[in-house]
């Protein structure tokens, strides 16, 4: 049965692998499983499945990878929790944001040429000013890619921090921050403004009103704190002295209370 496009190799972004959220989210053994799953996904354009209609049984997949099924299951469940993998209706697994694990054709072509594999480097070469323009374009593209990778690493780290904080304070966690979504755009804007997320979490911790100690049991949410006005009030400690049952001052933009704060 026909499968998706295959990949001989996938890039491992060194800085992101060393300092990104994966090192926090997964145990050492689970990280090795994640790399194995990425390699299998390269056989089917980001999918981990026997064929388009049939998922791998976990025991079968564990046998293929020579690992205990318990380790495979724990790694898969964590990867789903942290938005690295998605479970398809068929039961197959899919790598989220698979395109981010690829190289653009121009960069891949350059690497192949440098390594002596010139089969993809058969287009006519440019000379003179055209060559300089192409080189500049490649440099600009690489800078943009590095900036995007840094942003993705920051977003992944923030998602992991929020979920750990949420679990410890009984407030809603988040499953994903999808590129192009309103949540993604809001977070990207706050990062560009220099948001100190650790300081923000600390401020929420010291204002129990935001974590349910209010007359309606209202809980702060990730999307709510990303609104500039809400973030400013949190950092200013506006909810520090609000008492349980104080109906005069409630969280702004709260759909449950209608408060204006």
N, C-alpha and C positions, 0 to 999 in steps of 0.2 A: 504494500500500500504506500502511496506517495506520502512523503513527509516534508517538513519545512526545510528551508535552506540550512546547509551545514556549514560549520566553521572549523578550520584546521586548528585555530588557536584563538584565545581571547586574551586581551591585555590585563595585566595585574598592575593597578596603579599603586606604586610603592608607598607614597606618602599616605594615601587614603587607607591602604591596608594596615599600615603601621599605627596610624593615629586616629583612624575613623571609629565610628561607633560599633562596628562589628566586633572589635576586640573587647568591648564592654558587654555587648549583648550575648555573645556566644562563648562557651567554655573552649579551652584549647582543642579538645577532641571534636567538638561541634564545628569549630572553624575548619578543620580538615574535611569534614563532611560537606560543608558549604562549598569548598573549592571543588570537590568531586561532583557535586550537583551542578555547578556551573559548567564543568567540562561535559557532563552528559547533556545539559541544555544546549551546548554547542552542536549537538547532532541533529537538533530539531528546532532551530530558530527560537530558542528560549524556552521550549517545552521539555518536560521530563515525563515521558510516556512511552509505552511500547509501540503504539501507533495512534493516529488521530482519534480513534474511538475507544482505545483501551489503555488505562493507566497501568503502571507497574504495581504489582503487589509489594507491600513493604518488605516482606520476607525475600522476595525475588530481588528487589533492589539492594537490600543489605547483602545478599549473597554475591551479587555482581561486584559490589564495592569491598567485599571481604571485611565486613564490620558487623558488630552486634546490632540486631534490629532495634534494641533499646536505645542505642546511641543515635541511630538513624532517626528514630521517631522523635527523640528529644530535640535534635537539631532541626528537623522539619517543622515541628510545632513552634519553636522559637522563631524560625525564619518567617513563618506565617504571621506570628504575633507582631514582629517588628517590621513587617511590610517588605520583606525580601522575596518571599514566595507567595503565590496566590493559588488557592485550590479551585480548579475548574469544576463546573457541574458534572463532567464526566468522571471526576476523581483524579484527573491528571494534575500535575504541578506545573506552574509557569513562573519563570523568573520575572519579577516586577521590574519595570524600566530596563528591559533587556538591551535596548538601544544604547544605554549608557555604558555597557560592557563591550562596545564595539569601537573600532577606529574609523574615522572618516576615510573614504577611498584614497584621497591624496596622501594622507599621512601613512597609510598602509602601503601604498605604492612606493613611497620613499624608503620605508624600512625594508621592503622586499628587494629593492634595488641595492641598498647598502649591504644586504646579506648575500648578494649574488644571485638571488632569485628574480631574474629580470623578465619573467613571463608576463607580468602585469605592467611592465615598464616599456611597452612597445610603442607608445605615442611619440610623435616627433618632438625633439627637444627644441626649446626656445633659446634664443641668444640675445646678447646685448641687453637693452632696457627691459625687454619682455621677461628675461630671466630674473632681473632684479625685482620686477613687479611680482612675479610668481613667488620668489623667495620671501618678499615682504608679506604677501598674502598668507603664505604658510606660517610665518612667524606670528602674524596677527591671529590666525586661526588657532595656533597652539596656545597663545596667551588666553584666548577666549575659553578654550577647553580647560586649561588649568584653573581659570577663575570659576568655571562651572563646577569643576570637581571640588574646589574648596567650598563652594556654596553647598553642594550636595552633602559634603562631609559635615558641615555645620548643621544643616537641617537634620541629618540623621542623628547627630549627637543630641540636638535639642529634643527631638522626638523621644529618644531613649531616656533623657533626663526627666522629661515631663511624665512619662509613663512610670518611672520609678517613684517620682514625687507623688503622683496621683495614687499609686497603689498604697503608699504609706499614709496618705491623708484621706482616703475614702472618697476621692473625687474622680470624675470620668477621665479615663485615658483616651488615647487616640490610636487608630489602626494604621493610618497612612497620612502622608502629606503629598498628594499627587501633583506633579508639575502641571502648571496652568490653572489649578483650582484656586478658588478665592482664598483658601487657607494658605496655600503656597505663596500666593502673591503678597498676602499680608505679612507673612513671616519674612519673606525676602526683603520687603520694605523696612521692617523693623531691624533686620540684620544690617542693612545698608545705613541705617541711622545710628548704628553703634550700640544696639541693645545689649545689656549685660543680663543674660538669662539667669545666671546663678543668683545675682542680686535680686532679680524679680521673684524667683522662687522663695528666697529667704524672706522677702517682704510679705509674700502670701502666707508663709508659715507663721509669722508673728501677728497675723490678722485673722483670728479664728472665724470671724464673721464670714469670711470668704470660703471657708471649708465646712459650712453647715451650721455654725453656731448663730443662728438667726431664727426669727419666729416662724419662718416658712420652710426651713431646712434647705434653703437655696444653696447651690454649690457652684463655685467658679468653674469655668470651662476654658479649654485651650484657646478657642476662637475668641472668647470674650476678652481674655487678657491681651490679645494682639491689637485690639482697638486702641489707637493712640490715647484717647481721653481716659479710658479705663486703666491703661498701663501707667499713665502719669499719676492717677489717684492712688493706685496701689503703692507705687514707689514713694509717694508723699505721705503714706500712712493714713489715708482718709478713712479707712475702715477699722482703725485701731480701737477707737472708743465707742463704736456702735454697740449698743447693748441688745441682748436678746429681747425681742418684742418691741424694739424701737421702730415704729412704723413711719417715723418722720424722715428717716434717711435709709434708703435701700439702694441696692446695687443698680447703677445706671444700665439702661438697655436690657433689663431683666424681663424676659417675656412672661415669667411666672408672677411677678409682682407689679410690673408696669412702672417701677420706680424710675425716677429721673436722676437721682444722685447729685 
